[in-house]
Amino acid sequence: NNLQVISSLLNLQANSLSDPAATEALRDSHMRVKAISMIHQKLYGYEENASIPLGAYINSLFADLRMVFAAVHIQLDCSTEPDGLLLDMESAVPLGLILNETITNALKYAFQNKPAGKITIRMIETANQDYVLTVQDDGNGLPEGFDEANAGSLGFRIIRELSRQLRGKYQYTNNLGTCFTLHFPNTTRRNRRS
């Protein structure tokens, strides 16, 4: 599809550059487009064609990011409640990009000078049809004095804007590593608030 073509072009351009900062920026953009493309692939490959199995998507996204960052020493522990949780397209695209950013941050920064590590991702659907996403790593934790609200990177701005789009609330905490938690209502409840 067109997203795969764009993703491939960004990757080719990144491979032709010698400036490390420009290469990294293009690789990050490549992975963002690829995250959206994977959602579409899962959606079109799924029989109901209206929702994606979130656990399978997270595992695929992690496998791709792990390969990009050559992070073979990092493992993933992923689960959803209920098992086989399905997410509609309106929630899946922003959530997929948020997952791309949080996993990328963990793979790039959490495990520096560590021989191994683990990222644990949990997604729970609550009784009142809200969702709770937790992305926890057992890495180095947040730097002292870290203030996400003043973090100027594109990745943090993407997380802020997409969380707002989901009408969600999120927080970062240090808990034997870094823990990102996002609470957001399902699409029906979000649309009622509009």
C-alpha positions in Angstrom: 0.0 0.0 0.0 1.0 3.7 -0.2 2.1 3.8 3.4 4.6 0.9 2.7 6.0 2.8 -0.2 6.5 6.0 1.8 8.1 3.9 4.6 10.5 2.3 2.1 11.4 5.7 0.6 12.2 7.1 4.0 14.4 4.1 4.8 16.2 4.4 1.5 16.8 8.1 2.1 18.1 7.4 5.6 20.6 4.9 4.2 22.0 7.4 1.8 22.8 10.1 4.4 26.0 10.6 6.3 24.8 13.0 8.9 23.8 10.9 12.0 21.2 13.3 13.2 19.4 13.4 9.9 19.7 9.6 9.5 18.1 9.2 13.0 15.3 11.6 12.2 14.4 9.8 8.9 14.6 6.4 10.6 12.2 7.6 13.3 9.8 8.9 10.7 10.2 5.6 8.8 9.1 3.7 11.9 6.2 6.0 12.6 4.8 5.4 9.0 5.5 1.7 9.4 3.5 1.6 12.6 0.5 3.0 10.8 1.0 0.7 7.8 1.1 -2.3 10.2 -2.3 -1.3 11.6 -3.7 -1.2 8.1 -2.2 -4.6 7.2 -3.6 -6.2 10.3 -7.0 -4.6 9.7 -7.2 -5.8 6.1 -6.0 -9.2 7.0 -8.5 -9.6 9.8 -11.8 -11.2 8.9 -14.1 -8.7 10.6 -12.2 -5.8 8.9 -13.2 -3.3 11.6 -10.8 -4.0 14.4 -7.3 -5.4 15.0 -6.1 -7.9 17.6 -4.0 -5.7 19.8 -1.7 -8.3 21.2 -0.6 -9.5 17.7 0.0 -5.9 16.6 2.2 -5.1 19.6 4.3 -8.2 19.1 4.8 -7.4 15.4 5.7 -3.7 16.2 8.1 -4.8 18.9 9.8 -7.3 16.6 10.3 -4.6 13.9 11.6 -2.0 16.3 13.9 -4.5 18.0 15.4 -5.4 14.7 15.9 -1.7 13.7 17.7 -0.9 17.0 19.6 -4.3 17.0 18.3 -4.9 20.5 18.3 -8.6 20.6 19.1 -8.6 24.3 15.7 -7.0 25.0 12.6 -9.2 25.5 8.9 -8.4 25.4 6.2 -9.6 27.8 2.9 -8.6 26.3 -0.7 -9.3 27.5 -4.2 -8.0 27.0 -7.3 -8.4 29.2 -9.5 -9.8 27.9 -7.2 -12.1 26.0 -7.5 -11.4 22.3 -8.6 -7.8 22.9 -9.7 -6.1 19.6 -9.3 -2.4 19.0 -11.2 -0.4 16.4 -9.4 1.7 13.8 -10.2 5.0 15.4 -8.4 4.0 18.5 -5.8 1.7 16.9 -4.0 4.3 14.8 -3.2 6.8 17.6 -2.5 4.0 20.1 -0.2 2.3 17.6 1.8 5.6 17.2 2.0 6.0 21.0 3.2 2.5 21.3 5.8 3.1 18.6 7.1 6.1 20.5 7.2 4.5 24.0 8.9 1.3 22.7 11.4 3.3 20.7 12.3 5.4 23.7 12.8 2.3 25.8 15.0 0.5 23.2 17.1 3.7 22.5 17.6 4.9 26.1 16.5 2.5 28.9 19.0 -0.2 28.5 22.3 1.7 27.9 25.1 -0.1 29.6 22.8 -3.1 30.5 23.5 -6.6 29.1 19.8 -7.5 29.0 16.3 -6.1 29.7 12.6 -6.5 29.4 9.7 -4.4 28.3 6.3 -5.3 29.7 3.2 -4.1 27.9 -0.3 -4.6 29.3 -3.6 -3.4 27.9 -6.7 -3.8 30.0 -10.4 -3.1 29.1 -12.1 -2.0 32.2 -15.7 -2.7 33.2 -16.8 0.8 32.2 -15.3 0.3 28.7 -12.2 2.4 29.3 -8.7 1.2 28.4 -5.5 1.2 30.5 -2.2 0.8 28.6 1.0 0.3 30.6 4.5 0.2 29.1 7.1 -0.7 31.7 10.8 -1.3 31.2 13.3 -2.6 33.7 16.0 -0.2 32.5 17.8 2.8 33.9 14.7 4.8 34.7 14.0 8.5 34.0 16.8 11.0 34.4 16.7 13.0 37.7 14.6 16.1 37.3 12.8 14.7 34.2 9.8 16.8 33.3 7.8 15.4 30.4 5.7 18.6 30.0 8.9 20.4 29.1 10.5 17.7 27.0 10.8 19.2 23.6 11.4 16.1 21.5 9.0 15.2 18.6 8.3 11.8 20.2 7.0 13.4 23.5 4.9 15.9 21.5 3.4 13.1 19.5 2.5 11.2 22.7 0.9 14.4 24.1 -1.2 15.2 21.0 -2.3 11.6 20.4 -3.3 11.1 24.1 -5.4 14.3 23.8 -6.9 12.9 20.6 -7.9 9.7 22.5 -9.2 12.0 25.3 -6.8 10.2 27.6 -4.6 11.0 30.6 -1.1 9.6 30.9 1.8 9.7 33.2 5.5 8.7 33.5 6.8 7.3 36.7 10.1 5.7 37.9 9.3 2.2 39.1 12.4 0.0 38.8 12.7 1.5 35.3 10.4 3.7 33.4 6.6 3.2 33.5 4.2 4.9 31.0 0.5 4.6 31.8 -2.3 5.8 29.6 -6.1 5.8 30.5 -8.6 6.5 27.7 -12.2 5.9 26.9 -13.4 3.6 24.1 -14.5 5.2 20.8 -18.2 5.2 21.6 -17.6 7.1 24.9 -15.2 9.5 23.2 -17.7 10.3 20.5 -20.5 11.0 23.0 -18.2 13.7 24.6 -17.7 15.4 21.2 
